[in-house]
C-alpha cells in the first residue's frame, strides 16, 4: 500500500492505494497538471477527472466494438 497526499485549495487529503494503482494515479494526474508537491486549483482537478472520464468512455466504446466484432465471427 502507498500513501498519497494531495492539497486542493489549502486542504490536504491523504489516501492509501495499492502500489500499482498509486503509480498509475500519480502518473496520470501529473500528466494532467496536478502536483503532489504544491497546492492545486479545483478547476485543474476537474479537468484531470474529465480527461480520465473521456479515456474511460473511449475504452468502453472500443470494448463494445470488439464484442460486436467477436459476435459476428
Secondary structure, DSSP 8 states (H G I E B T S, - for coil): -EEEEEEETTEEEEEEE-HHHHHHHHHHHHHTT--SSSEE-HHHHHHHHHHHHHHHHHHHHHHHHHHHHHHT-
